[in-house]
Amino acid sequence: MRVIVYARYSSDLQREASIADQFRSCRDYAAFRQWTIVEELSDAAMSGSTMFRPGIQALLRAVKDGRCEIVLCEGIDRLSRDLADTAAMFKQLRYARVTLHTILEGTVTAMHVGLKGTMNEMYLAELGVRTHRGQKGNVLQGKIAGGNSYGYDLVPGQLGERVINEAQAAIVRRIFTEYVTGVSPKRIARSLNTGGVGGPRGAAWSPSTIHGQPRRGTGILNNELYVGHLVWDRLKWVTHPDTGRRLCRLKAREEWLSIDVPHLRIISDELWTAAKARQAAGKRARTLNDHRRPKYLFSGLTKCANCSGGFTIVNHDNLFCFNARERGTCTNRRRIKRTELEQRVLTAMRERLFDPGCYEAFREGYEAELTKLRREHSAAQASTRQELARVERRIREIVSAIADGFRNEALKSELDLLETNKNLLTSKCAAPQLPPVPHADLARVYRDNVVRLSADLYPESARDALRRYIDRIVVPPDGLLRVIGNPAAMGLEPGGMVGCGGGI
C-alpha cells in the first residue's frame, strides 16, 4: 500500500524537531503494517485553523493525482483544527478511494471526523480565549502584549517590558515636529532615507509608515504609546474562508483597553494634539483631490471663465482649459505659462488683492448694518419680554387654581400650550448671534503675511497658507485674469467679497 505521511506543528513555541518526531512515529507505524511510504509532506509553524498551507495543499494534489492509497499522520488535529475543513478533506479522500489513518485514532471514520473535528475546533476557540485572557493580564500590569514599536527596546528576560530607545525617540520627535509645521509624510520619509536613518525593523521609510491609518492606530503619527497611553485590543484578525488571507477588523471603541504608561512617553501632549489637528483638517477636505498635496503652487485653483472647468498642464509647462483641449466642449483656447501665471497672481496678491480703501468702505458699511440689526433686535426683545411676563403670570394663575382643587381638561390643555409658548419666548429673548466687526488692520495684516510667505515658497506650510487666501483664478479667452480671494481665510465673512478680487 502506498502511503503519504503528513506532519505539522503550529507555533514557534514548539520545536522544529516536532516534524521529525512525527515522521519517525509514522514510519514505525507504516513499517509494522508493511506499508510503503512514497512521500513525506509537512507544514512548520503553521496554524491548523486554515487549509491554505503549502504542505496540506500538496497532499490534496497528490491524492487527486492518485499517488497513494493511504494518508497517514499523528492525529486528525495535525490535518486541521477546523470542523468544516476536516469534513471537506475527509470527503475528498473518500471520493479518491484513499483511506485516512492516524496513530491516535487508527482508521478514521465519519464518526471520528464529527467527534474529533468538533473537539479540535473547540480547543482552538478555547486556546484563543485563554491567550487573550493572558495578554489582557499583562496589559493591565502596563506590559506590551504585542510586537515592539519604533522608539523602544525590549527588556531581556522580562516579557512585555519596554524601555525608550533615545536615538529612535529623537527621530519620532523629529517626525511629529516636521509634520506639525506642514511637511508631508512623503517628504519626511524621503528626508529620513536620504539621511541614512533606518526605519522600523531596518526597512526604508515610506509615507505610509509615517501617516498610517488613524482609525486603526497604525503608523508613527497614530501610536498613542508615544504620549504614554497603551491602547490594546483595538483590532481583531480574521481569516477569509475563501482566500485564506488574514484580514484586520476594527473593534468597537468600548472594547479597547487603555492603560497609562508614563515611563514610555516620548512626545508632549501639545505636539500630539497639533498632529491630530492637522490630520483632522485633512479629513475635512471636500474631495479626494483635496487630500492630495498640490504639485504646483496654484494647482487646482485655475478655472476657465467660459465653462468653469480646470486649467491643466499639457506640455512645456503650458496651462490649457481641459474641456476645450480634451473634450471639445469649451471655446476657450487660451494658453498661459504656469510660471507666468504664478508670478502674476503673487504680484496681484501683494499689490492689488484686498484693497485697503475698498476694505475700509466695506468695514464701515458692515458695522453700520450690524448696528441697525442690534437696534431692531433690542426693540423686538422689549415686546417679547412683555409677552413672556404675561404668559408666566397666566401660568401661575392656572397652577394656583389646580392647587386649590379646580381641575378640568381645558385648563390642562391651556397650561401645556402656555409652557410651549414660554419656551419659545425665552429663546427669542437670547442675545443675537451676530458676527463681530472685522479688525481695522485686517488688510494690512493680510498684505504683510503675503509678502512674508511669498518671499520663501520652499516650506509647504508657506505654500498652503498662500493657497488658502485664493478661492479661484479665472482665466478668460482674452483680457485680464481675475483673482478671487477667499474671504474666510482673510478674516471676513463669506458674504464680504468687497475688495477680495482683482484683475491681473
TIKETOR-813212 format. One record per residue (C-alpha): residue number from 1; residue in one letter; chain; y, z negated, x negated. Coordinates in Angstrom, 3 decimals, decimal comma, padded with zeros to 6 digits. Layout:
PT   i aa ch       c2       c3       c1
PT NUM  A  A        Y        Z        X
...
***
This chain:
PT   i aa ch       c2       c3       c1
PT   1  M  A  000,000  000,000  000,000
PT   2  R  A  003,385  000,992 -001,391
PT   3  V  A  005,894 -001,878 -001,365
PT   4  I  A  009,655 -002,065 -001,881
PT   5  V  A  010,919 -005,519 -002,834
PT   6  Y  A  014,384 -006,716 -001,859
PT   7  A  A  016,251 -009,771 -003,181
PT   8  R  A  019,736 -011,214 -002,614
PT   9  Y  A  021,833 -014,253 -003,363
PT  10  S  A  025,077 -014,935 -001,583
PT  11  S  A  027,674 -016,648 -003,743
PT  12  D  A  028,865 -017,275 -007,261
PT  13  L  A  027,682 -020,860 -006,912
PT  14  Q  A  024,090 -019,625 -007,110
PT  15  R  A  022,500 -018,485 -010,340
PT  16  E  A  022,215 -014,834 -011,323
PT  17  A  A  018,616 -015,768 -012,186
PT  18  S  A  018,001 -016,239 -008,456
PT  19  I  A  017,376 -012,492 -008,203
PT  20  A  A  014,803 -012,627 -010,995
PT  21  D  A  013,131 -015,653 -009,389
PT  22  Q  A  012,811 -013,842 -006,050
PT  23  F  A  011,406 -010,730 -007,735
PT  24  R  A  008,821 -012,823 -009,597
PT  25  S  A  007,676 -014,570 -006,411
PT  26  C  A  007,395 -011,248 -004,587
PT  27  R  A  005,412 -009,684 -007,457
PT  28  D  A  002,899 -012,563 -007,325
PT  29  Y  A  002,686 -012,216 -003,517
PT  30  A  A  002,068 -008,460 -003,785
PT  31  A  A -000,433 -008,798 -006,656
PT  32  F  A -002,529 -011,288 -004,664
PT  33  R  A -002,814 -008,701 -001,860
PT  34  Q  A -003,267 -005,783 -004,266
PT  35  W  A -000,132 -004,008 -003,125
PT  36  T  A  001,743 -001,565 -005,372
PT  37  I  A  005,442 -002,238 -005,920
PT  38  V  A  007,255  001,112 -006,158
PT  39  E  A  010,872 -000,141 -006,251
PT  40  E  A  012,887 -003,317 -006,541
PT  41  L  A  016,347 -003,494 -004,921
PT  42  S  A  018,894 -006,301 -004,884
PT  43  D  A  022,431 -007,419 -003,940
PT  44  A  A  024,020 -010,069 -006,149
PT  45  A  A  026,702 -012,493 -004,927
PT  46  M  A  026,997 -010,762 -001,543
PT  47  S  A  027,046 -012,391  001,884
PT  48  G  A  024,289 -011,734  004,379
PT  49  S  A  026,823 -011,545  007,195
PT  50  T  A  027,256 -007,788  006,707
PT  51  M  A  024,922 -004,833  006,155
PT  52  F  A  027,484 -002,993  004,023
PT  53  R  A  025,713 -003,830  000,762
PT  54  P  A  024,529 -001,197 -001,718
PT  55  G  A  021,082 -002,711 -002,117
PT  56  I  A  020,292 -003,031  001,579
PT  57  Q  A  021,632  000,470  002,260
PT  58  A  A  019,393  001,851 -000,497
PT  59  L  A  016,455  000,043  001,123
PT  60  L  A  017,153  001,628  004,507
PT  61  R  A  017,373  005,081  002,923
PT  62  A  A  014,041  004,536  001,157
PT  63  V  A  012,435  003,510  004,467
PT  64  K  A  013,854  006,571  006,186
PT  65  D  A  012,541  008,830  003,402
PT  66  G  A  009,037  007,363  003,757
PT  67  R  A  008,817  005,936  000,253
PT  68  C  A  006,976  002,761  001,320
PT  69  E  A  004,710  001,217  003,935
PT  70  I  A  005,857 -002,394  003,393
PT  71  V  A  009,187 -004,125  002,765
PT  72  L  A  008,791 -007,476  001,050
PT  73  C  A  011,357 -010,232  000,489
PT  74  E  A  011,511 -014,006  000,174
PT  75  G  A  012,722 -014,649  003,735
PT  76  I  A  014,389 -012,943  006,666
PT  77  D  A  017,708 -014,566  005,715
PT  78  R  A  017,650 -012,528  002,452
PT  79  L  A  017,923 -009,335  004,516
PT  80  S  A  020,629 -010,551  006,885
PT  81  R  A  022,061 -013,654  008,499
PT  82  D  A  023,372 -011,737  011,487
PT  83  L  A  021,052 -011,653  014,511
PT  84  A  A  022,137 -008,197  015,686
PT  85  D  A  021,792 -006,698  012,196
PT  86  T  A  018,369 -008,299  011,722
PT  87  A  A  017,137 -006,924  015,056
PT  88  A  A  018,530 -003,451  014,325
PT  89  M  A  016,876 -003,336  010,921
PT  90  F  A  013,547 -004,541  012,321
PT  91  K  A  013,780 -001,771  014,915
PT  92  Q  A  014,360  000,860  012,204
PT  93  L  A  011,418 -000,414  010,158
PT  94  R  A  009,110 -000,361  013,160
PT  95  Y  A  010,206  003,180  014,040
PT  96  A  A  009,396  004,294  010,468
PT  97  R  A  005,995  002,537  010,711
PT  98  V  A  006,981  000,154  007,917
PT  99  T  A  005,838 -003,470  008,065
PT 100  L  A  008,188 -006,284  007,087
PT 101  H  A  006,624 -009,123  005,093
PT 102  T  A  008,291 -012,269  003,763
PT 103  I  A  006,894 -015,025  001,599
PT 104  L  A  008,130 -017,681  004,038
PT 105  E  A  007,167 -016,079  007,377
PT 106  G  A  004,326 -013,737  006,426
PT 107  T  A  004,117 -010,640  008,636
PT 108  V  A  007,375 -010,568  010,594
PT 109  T  A  007,133 -010,017  014,346
PT 110  A  A  009,719 -009,728  017,134
PT 111  M  A  009,385 -013,487  017,704
PT 112  H  A  010,344 -014,168  014,079
PT 113  V  A  013,335 -011,873  014,409
PT 114  G  A  014,544 -013,629  017,561
PT 115  L  A  013,999 -017,204  016,387
PT 116  K  A  014,788 -016,930  012,676
PT 117  G  A  017,600 -014,460  013,272
PT 118  T  A  019,255 -016,904  015,663
PT 119  M  A  018,774 -019,812  013,259
PT 120  N  A  020,209 -017,803  010,332
PT 121  E  A  023,276 -016,799  012,339
PT 122  M  A  023,813 -020,405  013,438
PT 123  Y  A  023,511 -021,532  009,821
PT 124  L  A  026,193 -019,051  008,788
PT 125  A  A  028,539 -020,309  011,526
PT 126  E  A  027,888 -023,943  010,614
PT 127  L  A  028,452 -023,185  006,946
PT 128  G  A  031,849 -021,723  007,811
PT 129  V  A  032,794 -024,827  009,800
PT 130  R  A  031,713 -027,168  007,001
PT 131  T  A  033,546 -025,129  004,370
PT 132  H  A  036,710 -025,092  006,497
PT 133  R  A  036,452 -028,861  007,006
PT 134  G  A  036,124 -029,490  003,275
PT 135  Q  A  039,060 -027,245  002,456
PT 136  K  A  041,222 -028,983  005,054
PT 137  G  A  040,403 -032,345  003,488
PT 138  N  A  041,587 -031,068  000,118
PT 139  V  A  044,796 -029,648  001,598
PT 140  L  A  045,621 -032,969  003,281
PT 141  Q  A  045,491 -034,502 -000,206
PT 142  G  A  048,016 -031,928 -001,440
PT 143  K  A  045,455 -029,739 -003,201
PT 144  I  A  045,290 -025,946 -003,093
PT 145  A  A  042,283 -024,658 -001,145
PT 146  G  A  042,633 -021,014 -002,168
PT 147  G  A  043,489 -018,805 -005,098
PT 148  N  A  046,172 -019,503 -007,647
PT 149  S  A  049,763 -018,342 -007,077
PT 150  Y  A  052,021 -016,824 -009,699
PT 151  G  A  054,098 -019,581 -011,300
PT 152  Y  A  051,303 -022,155 -011,515
PT 153  D  A  048,359 -023,017 -013,746
PT 154  L  A  045,002 -024,520 -012,814
PT 155  V  A  044,286 -028,050 -013,995
PT 156  P  A  040,945 -028,030 -015,857
PT 157  G  A  038,345 -030,271 -014,265
PT 158  Q  A  040,489 -031,054 -011,174
PT 159  L  A  039,573 -028,775 -008,271
PT 160  G  A  042,614 -027,697 -006,259
PT 161  E  A  045,197 -029,233 -008,599
PT 162  R  A  048,074 -027,095 -009,933
PT 163  V  A  050,893 -027,539 -012,431
PT 164  I  A  054,020 -025,411 -012,818
PT 165  N  A  053,921 -022,689 -015,471
PT 166  E  A  057,521 -022,882 -016,713
PT 167  A  A  057,602 -019,349 -018,136
PT 168  Q  A  056,392 -017,835 -014,874
PT 169  A  A  058,610 -020,188 -012,847
PT 170  A  A  061,642 -018,750 -014,645
PT 171  I  A  060,553 -015,261 -013,519
PT 172  V  A  060,190 -016,483 -009,925
PT 173  R  A  063,755 -017,854 -010,009
PT 174  R  A  064,983 -014,583 -011,502
PT 175  I  A  063,320 -012,565 -008,713
PT 176  F  A  064,863 -014,701 -005,966
PT 177  T  A  068,306 -014,690 -007,590
PT 178  E  A  068,388 -010,909 -008,069
PT 179  Y  A  067,102 -010,289 -004,540
PT 180  V  A  069,794 -012,519 -003,019
PT 181  T  A  072,516 -010,661 -004,962
PT 182  G  A  071,394 -007,358 -003,415
PT 183  V  A  068,897 -005,929 -005,901
PT 184  S  A  065,979 -004,173 -004,197
PT 185  P  A  062,339 -005,218 -004,804
PT 186  K  A  061,715 -001,761 -006,268
PT 187  R  A  064,435 -002,195 -008,881
PT 188  I  A  063,350 -005,767 -009,634
PT 189  A  A  059,761 -004,620 -010,234
PT 190  R  A  060,920 -001,786 -012,461
PT 191  S  A  063,118 -004,146 -014,479
PT 192  L  A  060,266 -006,619 -014,994
PT 193  N  A  057,863 -003,878 -016,079
PT 194  T  A  060,441 -002,383 -018,459
PT 195  G  A  060,992 -005,824 -019,966
PT 196  G  A  057,268 -006,278 -020,574
PT 197  V  A  056,868 -009,142 -018,091
PT 198  G  A  053,277 -009,377 -016,921
PT 199  G  A  052,715 -009,594 -013,182
PT 200  P  A  050,250 -011,739 -011,214
PT 201  R  A  046,736 -011,522 -012,690
PT 202  G  A  048,130 -009,484 -015,582
PT 203  A  A  048,803 -006,371 -013,473
PT 204  A  A  052,072 -004,442 -013,434
PT 205  W  A  054,752 -005,461 -010,941
PT 206  S  A  055,116 -003,388 -007,771
PT 207  P  A  057,669 -003,703 -004,939
PT 208  S  A  055,000 -004,942 -002,522
PT 209  T  A  054,111 -007,762 -004,941
PT 210  I  A  057,668 -008,994 -004,505
PT 211  H  A  058,535 -008,321 -000,843
PT 212  G  A  055,003 -008,758  000,601
PT 213  Q  A  054,697 -009,407  004,327
PT 214  P  A  056,948 -012,231  005,574
PT 215  R  A  054,890 -012,976  008,714
PT 216  R  A  051,705 -013,339  006,693
PT 217  G  A  053,365 -015,299  003,900
PT 218  T  A  052,302 -012,829  001,203
PT 219  G  A  054,470 -011,710 -001,717
PT 220  I  A  056,665 -013,670 -004,113
PT 221  L  A  059,587 -013,875 -001,655
PT 222  N  A  057,435 -015,436  001,091
PT 223  N  A  055,444 -018,061 -000,820
PT 224  E  A  056,599 -021,413  000,583
PT 225  L  A  054,873 -023,216 -002,278
PT 226  Y  A  057,962 -022,332 -004,351
PT 227  V  A  060,015 -024,742 -002,200
PT 228  G  A  057,371 -027,467 -002,212
PT 229  H  A  055,594 -026,609  001,063
PT 230  L  A  051,872 -025,914  001,064
PT 231  V  A  051,002 -023,770  004,112
PT 232  W  A  047,280 -023,367  004,738
PT 233  D  A  045,092 -021,735  007,386
PT 234  R  A  047,720 -019,124  008,222
PT 235  L  A  045,270 -016,198  008,048
PT 236  K  A  041,718 -015,514  009,183
PT 237  W  A  039,466 -012,906  007,604
PT 238  V  A  037,075 -010,964  009,828
PT 239  T  A  034,640 -008,132  009,083
PT 240  H  A  034,903 -004,905  011,056
PT 241  P  A  031,486 -004,300  012,666
PT 242  D  A  031,595 -000,517  012,148
PT 243  T  A  033,102 -000,143  008,673
PT 244  G  A  032,299 -003,466  007,031
PT 245  R  A  035,900 -003,797  005,850
PT 246  R  A  037,356 -007,282  005,718
PT 247  L  A  040,498 -007,471  007,852
PT 248  C  A  043,139 -010,164  007,825
PT 249  R  A  044,472 -011,583  011,099
PT 250  L  A  047,444 -013,883  011,539
PT 251  K  A  046,632 -017,136  013,333
PT 252  A  A  048,912 -018,797  015,890
PT 253  R  A  051,612 -020,906  014,206
PT 254  E  A  050,337 -024,132  015,802
PT 255  E  A  047,071 -023,674  013,882
PT 256  W  A  048,796 -023,666  010,495
PT 257  L  A  048,702 -026,775  008,332
PT 258  S  A  051,816 -027,566  006,281
PT 259  I  A  051,929 -030,265  003,612
PT 260  D  A  054,859 -031,264  001,380
PT 261  V  A  054,083 -030,929 -002,338
PT 262  P  A  057,457 -031,635 -004,015
PT 263  H  A  055,937 -031,688 -007,508
PT 264  L  A  055,263 -027,931 -007,154
PT 265  R  A  058,830 -026,938 -006,169
PT 266  I  A  060,270 -024,102 -008,288
PT 267  I  A  063,398 -022,926 -006,404
PT 268  S  A  066,084 -024,665 -004,351
PT 269  D  A  066,319 -024,693 -000,566
PT 270  E  A  069,642 -022,829 -000,798
PT 271  L  A  068,110 -019,945 -002,750
PT 272  W  A  065,138 -019,766 -000,370
PT 273  T  A  067,426 -019,754  002,695
PT 274  A  A  069,578 -016,978  001,224
PT 275  A  A  066,492 -014,829  000,569
PT 276  K  A  065,241 -015,372  004,122
PT 277  A  A  068,683 -014,431  005,468
PT 278  R  A  068,589 -011,108  003,628
PT 279  Q  A  065,076 -010,429  004,929
PT 280  A  A  066,216 -011,205  008,476
PT 281  A  A  069,146 -008,804  008,094
PT 282  G  A  066,684 -006,071  007,151
PT 283  K  A  064,613 -006,779  010,274
PT 284  R  A  067,638 -006,338  012,486
PT 285  A  A  068,146 -002,763  011,296
PT 286  R  A  068,161 -000,419  014,293
PT 287  T  A  065,796  002,245  012,990
PT 288  L  A  063,176  002,701  010,305
PT 289  N  A  065,677  004,650  008,222
PT 290  D  A  067,910  001,583  008,086
PT 291  H  A  065,130 -000,258  006,242
PT 292  R  A  065,061  002,375  003,533
PT 293  R  A  067,665  001,950  000,826
PT 294  P  A  070,031  004,980  000,885
PT 295  K  A  069,616  007,280 -002,116
PT 296  Y  A  073,319  008,102 -002,396
PT 297  L  A  076,480  006,143 -001,657
PT 298  F  A  077,091  007,584  001,825
PT 299  S  A  073,600  008,835  002,712
PT 300  G  A  073,072  008,914  006,474
PT 301  L  A  076,763  008,381  007,295
PT 302  T  A  077,938  012,016  007,117
PT 303  K  A  077,874  013,676  010,549
PT 304  C  A  078,685  017,127  011,914
PT 305  A  A  081,779  017,369  014,119
PT 306  N  A  080,116  020,005  016,338
PT 307  C  A  076,652  018,606  017,041
PT 308  S  A  076,845  015,028  015,652
PT 309  G  A  073,777  015,825  013,528
PT 310  G  A  073,414  014,639  009,963
PT 311  F  A  074,559  016,432  006,828
PT 312  T  A  071,693  016,638  004,321
PT 313  I  A  071,416  017,709  000,683
PT 314  V  A  069,732  021,089  000,358
PT 315  N  A  070,304  022,355 -003,181
PT 316  H  A  072,565  021,787 -006,145
PT 317  D  A  073,922  018,595 -004,573
PT 318  N  A  075,409  020,510 -001,603
PT 319  L  A  075,638  018,974  001,849
PT 320  F  A  074,878  021,140  004,910
PT 321  C  A  074,579  020,447  008,619
PT 322  F  A  070,842  020,058  009,167
PT 323  N  A  070,898  021,527  012,675
PT 324  A  A  072,856  024,573  011,519
PT 325  R  A  070,735  025,347  008,461
PT 326  E  A  067,226  024,303  009,536
PT 327  R  A  067,238  024,642  013,336
PT 328  G  A  069,939  027,179  014,023
PT 329  T  A  071,266  025,078  016,918
PT 330  C  A  074,758  024,497  015,443
PT 331  T  A  077,526  026,841  014,313
PT 332  N  A  078,999  024,562  011,618
PT 333  R  A  078,168  026,396  008,364
PT 334  R  A  080,448  024,319  006,181
PT 335  R  A  079,187  023,305  002,747
PT 336  I  A  080,561  020,443  000,668
PT 337  K  A  079,542  018,889 -002,645
PT 338  R  A  078,194  015,372 -002,369
PT 339  T  A  080,234  014,154 -005,352
PT 340  E  A  083,410  015,684 -003,890
PT 341  L  A  082,801  014,040 -000,529
PT 342  E  A  082,196  010,625 -002,145
PT 343  Q  A  085,423  010,816 -004,167
PT 344  R  A  087,480  011,905 -001,146
PT 345  V  A  086,033  009,138  001,046
PT 346  L  A  086,637  006,461 -001,614
PT 347  T  A  090,224  007,663 -002,019
PT 348  A  A  090,744  007,525  001,741
PT 349  M  A  089,264  004,022  001,916
PT 350  R  A  091,620  002,794 -000,816
PT 351  E  A  094,800  004,540  000,322
PT 352  R  A  094,644  005,606  003,970
PT 353  L  A  091,962  003,775  005,927
PT 354  F  A  093,053  000,613  007,795
PT 355  D  A  096,757  001,425  007,523
PT 356  P  A  098,782 -001,851  007,282
PT 357  G  A  101,529 -000,588  009,586
PT 358  C  A  099,079  000,513  012,284
PT 359  Y  A  097,160 -002,729  011,907
PT 360  E  A  100,281 -004,860  012,371
PT 361  A  A  101,193 -002,945  015,544
PT 362  F  A  097,640 -003,345  016,805
PT 363  R  A  097,651 -007,071  015,983
PT 364  E  A  100,902 -007,676  017,860
PT 365  G  A  099,622 -005,844  020,935
PT 366  Y  A  096,278 -007,653  020,692
PT 367  E  A  097,985 -011,054  020,502
PT 368  A  A  100,239 -010,222  023,484
PT 369  E  A  097,212 -009,197  025,554
PT 370  L  A  095,378 -012,434  024,677
PT 371  T  A  098,419 -014,486  025,664
PT 372  K  A  098,545 -012,685  029,016
PT 373  L  A  094,833 -013,292  029,629
PT 374  R  A  095,142 -017,008  028,805
PT 375  R  A  098,113 -017,372  031,178
PT 376  E  A  096,222 -015,680  034,007
PT 377  H  A  093,204 -017,849  033,352
PT 378  S  A  095,277 -021,038  033,438
PT 379  A  A  096,688 -020,104  036,862
PT 380  A  A  093,202 -019,337  038,168
PT 381  Q  A  091,905 -022,641  036,801
PT 382  A  A  094,536 -024,657  038,730
PT 383  S  A  093,364 -023,112  042,006
PT 384  T  A  089,722 -023,618  041,055
PT 385  R  A  090,264 -027,320  040,263
PT 386  Q  A  091,858 -027,864  043,677
PT 387  E  A  088,871 -026,247  045,408
PT 388  L  A  086,473 -028,301  043,261
PT 389  A  A  088,219 -031,540  044,300
PT 390  R  A  087,879 -030,586  047,974
PT 391  V  A  084,144 -029,813  047,555
PT 392  E  A  083,488 -033,102  045,727
PT 393  R  A  085,343 -035,038  048,456
PT 394  R  A  083,200 -033,448  051,175
PT 395  I  A  080,006 -034,198  049,184
PT 396  R  A  080,968 -037,878  049,017
PT 397  E  A  081,556 -037,928  052,781
PT 398  I  A  078,098 -036,468  053,522
PT 399  V  A  076,367 -038,826  051,069
PT 400  S  A  078,123 -041,761  052,723
PT 401  A  A  077,013 -040,583  056,200
PT 402  I  A  073,414 -040,279  055,026
PT 403  A  A  073,577 -043,761  053,530
PT 404  D  A  074,707 -045,077  056,938
PT 405  G  A  071,600 -043,578  058,546
PT 406  F  A  073,130 -040,436  060,036
PT 407  R  A  070,723 -037,568  059,170
PT 408  N  A  070,086 -034,074  060,530
PT 409  E  A  069,080 -030,679  059,133
PT 410  A  A  072,574 -029,177  059,466
PT 411  L  A  074,033 -031,925  057,261
PT 412  K  A  071,330 -031,448  054,636
PT 413  S  A  071,901 -027,667  054,547
PT 414  E  A  075,646 -028,185  054,129
PT 415  L  A  075,043 -030,598  051,229
PT 416  D  A  072,828 -028,080  049,432
PT 417  L  A  075,463 -025,379  049,850
PT 418  L  A  078,213 -027,696  048,582
PT 419  E  A  076,179 -028,618  045,481
PT 420  T  A  075,704 -024,938  044,646
PT 421  N  A  079,409 -024,283  045,139
PT 422  K  A  080,283 -027,272  042,954
PT 423  N  A  078,196 -025,948  040,031
PT 424  L  A  079,853 -022,549  040,332
PT 425  L  A  083,366 -024,005  040,397
PT 426  T  A  082,610 -026,299  037,445
PT 427  S  A  081,554 -023,328  035,299
PT 428  K  A  084,732 -021,469  036,259
PT 429  C  A  086,820 -024,391  035,016
PT 430  A  A  085,456 -023,967  031,484
PT 431  A  A  087,752 -022,640  028,775
PT 432  P  A  087,789 -018,829  028,425
PT 433  Q  A  085,612 -017,324  025,676
PT 434  L  A  088,361 -015,151  024,217
PT 435  P  A  088,210 -013,826  020,620
PT 436  P  A  090,703 -015,172  018,094
PT 437  V  A  093,668 -013,184  016,858
PT 438  P  A  092,761 -011,288  013,659
PT 439  H  A  094,247 -012,676  010,448
PT 440  A  A  097,618 -011,267  009,444
PT 441  D  A  096,394 -010,379  005,907
PT 442  L  A  093,237 -008,596  007,074
PT 443  A  A  094,434 -005,139  005,978
PT 444  R  A  095,377 -006,417  002,514
PT 445  V  A  092,057 -008,239  002,102
PT 446  Y  A  090,170 -005,091  003,110
PT 447  R  A  092,011 -002,926  000,569
PT 448  D  A  091,577 -005,481 -002,231
PT 449  N  A  087,840 -005,544 -001,511
PT 450  V  A  087,551 -001,745 -001,506
PT 451  V  A  089,418 -001,429 -004,822
PT 452  R  A  087,216 -004,104 -006,412
PT 453  L  A  083,927 -002,713 -005,073
PT 454  S  A  084,665  000,949 -005,849
PT 455  A  A  085,571  000,090 -009,465
PT 456  D  A  081,870 -000,569 -010,227
PT 457  L  A  079,322  001,114 -007,947
PT 458  Y  A  076,242  000,236 -010,016
PT 459  P  A  075,319 -003,036 -008,248
PT 460  E  A  073,546 -002,266 -004,989
PT 461  S  A  075,446 -005,127 -003,359
PT 462  A  A  078,740 -003,264 -004,018
PT 463  R  A  077,375 -000,020 -002,573
PT 464  D  A  076,030 -001,816  000,510
PT 465  A  A  079,364 -003,569  001,076
PT 466  L  A  081,284 -000,282  000,883
PT 467  R  A  078,856  001,412  003,278
PT 468  R  A  079,357 -001,385  005,826
PT 469  Y  A  083,054 -000,531  006,018
PT 470  I  A  082,190  003,017  007,192
PT 471  D  A  080,909  003,865  010,666
PT 472  R  A  080,655  007,611  010,017
PT 473  I  A  082,180  010,509  008,076
PT 474  V  A  082,821  013,502  010,348
PT 475  V  A  082,756  016,999  008,818
PT 476  P  A  084,300  019,811  010,967
PT 477  P  A  083,699  023,561  010,355
PT 478  D  A  087,095  023,691  008,631
PT 479  G  A  090,081  021,463  008,020
PT 480  L  A  090,188  017,785  007,067
PT 481  L  A  087,190  015,485  007,028
PT 482  R  A  087,598  012,343  009,120
PT 483  V  A  086,505  008,855  008,055
PT 484  I  A  085,821  006,412  010,909
PT 485  G  A  085,791  002,774  009,824
PT 486  N  A  083,513  000,015  011,108
PT 487  P  A  085,845 -002,467  012,852
PT 488  A  A  083,305 -005,304  012,868
PT 489  A  A  082,919 -005,183  009,068
PT 490  M  A  086,709 -005,126  008,708
PT 491  G  A  087,043 -008,267  010,792
PT 492  L  A  088,156 -006,566  014,023
PT 493  E  A  086,576 -006,473  017,453
PT 494  P  A  084,544 -003,303  018,229
PT 495  G  A  087,329 -002,090  020,513
PT 496  G  A  090,002 -002,456  017,859
PT 497  M  A  089,843  001,033  016,383
PT 498  V  A  093,588  001,346  015,765
PT 499  G  A  094,182  002,123  012,087
PT 500  C  A  090,445  002,373  011,358
PT 501  G  A  090,228  006,148  010,967
PT 502  G  A  091,858  008,758  008,810
PT 503  G  A  091,733  012,424  007,779
PT 504  I  A  090,969  013,357  004,170
***
